[in-house]
Amino acid sequence: MKTIKLSWIIDEVKDYFFIALGCLGYCIGFCTFMLPYEFTPGGMTGVSAIIFYATGFPTQYSYFIINAILLAIGLKILGFKFFAKTIYATLCITFFLGLVQSVISQPDGTLPRVVGDQPFMAAVIGACIEGAALALVFINNGSTGGTDIIAAIVNKYKNFSMGRVLMWLDFIIVSCSFFVFHDWNKVVTGYVILIISMILLDYTMTSATQSVQFTIISEKHEEIAQKIGEVVQRGVTELYGEGWYSKQERRVLIVMARRRESQQIFRLIKRIDHKAFVTMTKVVGVYGEGFDHIKT
């Protein structure tokens, strides 16, 4: 029991560390590549950006106030368990928004344009950084609050998926920047930022957990299983099967491995039995010994 409890504590500490790291990365992308070029991303940072562009009110304060209101509403409806790491991430982003801006600000208080007069490049770089940083937060069971809370509340009472609600909320937030700038170029750039950041978010999350499953049928199944265990150090499950047409008994090997190990397994199989029948299937999310830990 002590070992399980210690392992749980270590996992929780790692989660909170990487959530903070992801929040820092997100704030760097937002403050360095979004605010100086007056771009509006999605989420509550986008709302904070619009307020900043219109009034000059600091983004970290408006972000915190809006999220505090949404958290108070969400806590009553959804319960505390849903918000434990959301509150932590909200505090991290509030702190890092102020910290990053104070570090990169010029003596006159303005934020520098780090890529000069190339706003589209700034949008692409910022979107990539934000997407990868958010993935780091989500992989470790975190949430940045804001529109996530609204989506969760809507999902509880209406038959709408959270993904669809988030998409429409982000679309509305970016579109609202037109009322500040009256410039459709900035609005369209905001849509591009949304698309790029979501693609990077999805890619980073799936690549971080992607594994493969091998199904191997061979006359030399014993040698293949032994070599996979010795060389790749992956477990092998042997199933008993029968060919429908030939009625011959077959041994079927099932192997779970990381995607990066797939070429090594293919080479082993080819060296032992180049006539082996092999299928490889991509699997997202493999939990247990040698893979990821189950997180709740």
Buried (B, 14 or more C-beta within 10 A) or exposed (E): EEEEEEEEEEBBEEBBEBBBBBBBBBBBBBBBBBBBBBBBBBBBBBBBBBBBBEEEEBBBBBBBBBBBEBBEEBBEEBEEEBBEBBBBBBBBBBBBBBBBBEEBEEEEEEBEBBBEEEBEBBBBBBBBBBBBBBBBBBBBBBBBBBBBBBBBBBBEEEEEEBEEBBBBBBBEBBBBBBEBBEEEEBBEBBBBBBEBBBEBBEEBBEEEBBBBBBBBBBEBBEBBBEBBEEEBEBBBEEEEEEEEEEEEEBBBBEBBBBBEBBEBBBEBBEEBBEEBEBEBEEBEEBEEEEBEEEEE
